[in-house]
Amino acid sequence: MERRECKEYKLGLVVGRFQPLHKGHVSIIQAALDKCERVIVLIGSCQEKRTLRNPLSYNERKQMIRDTFGMCNENLIIAPTVNIGGGDCAIWGNYLMNICKFECDEYPDAYFTGTEPDRNYWFENYDIKTVVVDRGILPISATELRTKIVNNEDWEEYVPRYGNKDLIADIIKCVYTKKNLPIFSQVFIDK
């Protein structure tokens, strides 16, 4: 059996919609990878795509994360979550923890977040530490980033290097302007 590097936490949890993935998200995931033996990233609203709030599909967002952190990073698990209603309560936390248990055979012992340390009540029934990561390097939200993309403002400094960055921007622009997406984007990105 392979021995893992001894780190502060066994399993770290990161939750987000990543619409799109930006450097603030990357800093949170990287902090979790640095401090945890394994990290599970739960991608929210996976049942939605091509809406103003959720323009990108689950597979597109998963691919951005894989492109950024390595396709074969065995310490990084990525899994989908769907909206179950009432996302800001202990029921939501139970739902997230059950996904972690199913995907990883254990509950996380650390929850990594950037701007929402007040969400401790998600996990009030669990022994889990909240680790707040400073995202202040380039303070931006994904909503602000989508607006910059649509308005053709400078946006590339806010995102990491991932394979289909321009195609992701084109999808967001098409969703916001209600134009039809090019056929190739549906074939190559949303498998």
Secondary structure as a PSIPRED ss2 file (coil, helix, strand):
# PSIPRED VFORMAT (PSIPRED V4.0)

   1 M C   1.000  0.000  0.000
   2 E C   1.000  0.000  0.000
   3 R C   1.000  0.000  0.000
   4 R C   1.000  0.000  0.000
   5 E C   1.000  0.000  0.000
   6 C C   1.000  0.000  0.000
   7 K C   1.000  0.000  0.000
   8 E C   1.000  0.000  0.000
   9 Y E   0.000  0.000  1.000
  10 K E   0.000  0.000  1.000
  11 L E   0.000  0.000  1.000
  12 G E   0.000  0.000  1.000
  13 L E   0.000  0.000  1.000
  14 V E   0.000  0.000  1.000
  15 V E   0.000  0.000  1.000
  16 G E   0.000  0.000  1.000
  17 R C   1.000  0.000  0.000
  18 F C   1.000  0.000  0.000
  19 Q C   1.000  0.000  0.000
  20 P C   1.000  0.000  0.000
  21 L C   1.000  0.000  0.000
  22 H C   1.000  0.000  0.000
  23 K H   0.000  1.000  0.000
  24 G H   0.000  1.000  0.000
  25 H H   0.000  1.000  0.000
  26 V H   0.000  1.000  0.000
  27 S H   0.000  1.000  0.000
  28 I H   0.000  1.000  0.000
  29 I H   0.000  1.000  0.000
  30 Q H   0.000  1.000  0.000
  31 A H   0.000  1.000  0.000
  32 A H   0.000  1.000  0.000
  33 L H   0.000  1.000  0.000
  34 D H   0.000  1.000  0.000
  35 K H   0.000  1.000  0.000
  36 C E   0.000  0.000  1.000
  37 E E   0.000  0.000  1.000
  38 R E   0.000  0.000  1.000
  39 V E   0.000  0.000  1.000
  40 I E   0.000  0.000  1.000
  41 V E   0.000  0.000  1.000
  42 L E   0.000  0.000  1.000
  43 I E   0.000  0.000  1.000
  44 G C   1.000  0.000  0.000
  45 S C   1.000  0.000  0.000
  46 C C   1.000  0.000  0.000
  47 Q C   1.000  0.000  0.000
  48 E C   1.000  0.000  0.000
  49 K C   1.000  0.000  0.000
  50 R C   1.000  0.000  0.000
  51 T C   1.000  0.000  0.000
  52 L C   1.000  0.000  0.000
  53 R C   1.000  0.000  0.000
  54 N C   1.000  0.000  0.000
  55 P C   1.000  0.000  0.000
  56 L C   1.000  0.000  0.000
  57 S C   1.000  0.000  0.000
  58 Y H   0.000  1.000  0.000
  59 N H   0.000  1.000  0.000
  60 E H   0.000  1.000  0.000
  61 R H   0.000  1.000  0.000
  62 K H   0.000  1.000  0.000
  63 Q H   0.000  1.000  0.000
  64 M H   0.000  1.000  0.000
  65 I H   0.000  1.000  0.000
  66 R H   0.000  1.000  0.000
  67 D H   0.000  1.000  0.000
  68 T H   0.000  1.000  0.000
  69 F H   0.000  1.000  0.000
  70 G C   1.000  0.000  0.000
  71 M C   1.000  0.000  0.000
  72 C C   1.000  0.000  0.000
  73 N C   1.000  0.000  0.000
  74 E C   1.000  0.000  0.000
  75 N C   1.000  0.000  0.000
  76 L E   0.000  0.000  1.000
  77 I E   0.000  0.000  1.000
  78 I E   0.000  0.000  1.000
  79 A E   0.000  0.000  1.000
  80 P E   0.000  0.000  1.000
  81 T C   1.000  0.000  0.000
  82 V C   1.000  0.000  0.000
  83 N C   1.000  0.000  0.000
  84 I C   1.000  0.000  0.000
  85 G C   1.000  0.000  0.000
  86 G C   1.000  0.000  0.000
  87 G C   1.000  0.000  0.000
  88 D C   1.000  0.000  0.000
  89 C C   1.000  0.000  0.000
  90 A H   0.000  1.000  0.000
  91 I H   0.000  1.000  0.000
  92 W H   0.000  1.000  0.000
  93 G H   0.000  1.000  0.000
  94 N H   0.000  1.000  0.000
  95 Y H   0.000  1.000  0.000
  96 L H   0.000  1.000  0.000
  97 M H   0.000  1.000  0.000
  98 N H   0.000  1.000  0.000
  99 I H   0.000  1.000  0.000
 100 C H   0.000  1.000  0.000
 101 K H   0.000  1.000  0.000
 102 F H   0.000  1.000  0.000
 103 E H   0.000  1.000  0.000
 104 C H   0.000  1.000  0.000
 105 D C   1.000  0.000  0.000
 106 E C   1.000  0.000  0.000
 107 Y C   1.000  0.000  0.000
 108 P C   1.000  0.000  0.000
 109 D C   1.000  0.000  0.000
 110 A E   0.000  0.000  1.000
 111 Y E   0.000  0.000  1.000
 112 F E   0.000  0.000  1.000
 113 T E   0.000  0.000  1.000
 114 G C   1.000  0.000  0.000
 115 T C   1.000  0.000  0.000
 116 E C   1.000  0.000  0.000
 117 P H   0.000  1.000  0.000
 118 D H   0.000  1.000  0.000
 119 R H   0.000  1.000  0.000
 120 N H   0.000  1.000  0.000
 121 Y H   0.000  1.000  0.000
 122 W H   0.000  1.000  0.000
 123 F H   0.000  1.000  0.000
 124 E C   1.000  0.000  0.000
 125 N C   1.000  0.000  0.000
 126 Y C   1.000  0.000  0.000
 127 D C   1.000  0.000  0.000
 128 I C   1.000  0.000  0.000
 129 K E   0.000  0.000  1.000
 130 T E   0.000  0.000  1.000
 131 V E   0.000  0.000  1.000
 132 V E   0.000  0.000  1.000
 133 V C   1.000  0.000  0.000
 134 D C   1.000  0.000  0.000
 135 R C   1.000  0.000  0.000
 136 G C   1.000  0.000  0.000
 137 I C   1.000  0.000  0.000
 138 L C   1.000  0.000  0.000
 139 P C   1.000  0.000  0.000
 140 I C   1.000  0.000  0.000
 141 S C   1.000  0.000  0.000
 142 A H   0.000  1.000  0.000
 143 T H   0.000  1.000  0.000
 144 E H   0.000  1.000  0.000
 145 L H   0.000  1.000  0.000
 146 R H   0.000  1.000  0.000
 147 T H   0.000  1.000  0.000
 148 K H   0.000  1.000  0.000
 149 I H   0.000  1.000  0.000
 150 V H   0.000  1.000  0.000
 151 N C   1.000  0.000  0.000
 152 N C   1.000  0.000  0.000
 153 E C   1.000  0.000  0.000
 154 D C   1.000  0.000  0.000
 155 W C   1.000  0.000  0.000
 156 E H   0.000  1.000  0.000
 157 E H   0.000  1.000  0.000
 158 Y H   0.000  1.000  0.000
 159 V C   1.000  0.000  0.000
 160 P C   1.000  0.000  0.000
 161 R C   1.000  0.000  0.000
 162 Y C   1.000  0.000  0.000
 163 G C   1.000  0.000  0.000
 164 N C   1.000  0.000  0.000
 165 K H   0.000  1.000  0.000
 166 D H   0.000  1.000  0.000
 167 L H   0.000  1.000  0.000
 168 I H   0.000  1.000  0.000
 169 A H   0.000  1.000  0.000
 170 D H   0.000  1.000  0.000
 171 I H   0.000  1.000  0.000
 172 I H   0.000  1.000  0.000
 173 K H   0.000  1.000  0.000
 174 C H   0.000  1.000  0.000
 175 V H   0.000  1.000  0.000
 176 Y H   0.000  1.000  0.000
 177 T H   0.000  1.000  0.000
 178 K C   1.000  0.000  0.000
 179 K C   1.000  0.000  0.000
 180 N C   1.000  0.000  0.000
 181 L C   1.000  0.000  0.000
 182 P C   1.000  0.000  0.000
 183 I H   0.000  1.000  0.000
 184 F H   0.000  1.000  0.000
 185 S H   0.000  1.000  0.000
 186 Q H   0.000  1.000  0.000
 187 V H   0.000  1.000  0.000
 188 F H   0.000  1.000  0.000
 189 I C   1.000  0.000  0.000
 190 D C   1.000  0.000  0.000
 191 K C   1.000  0.000  0.000
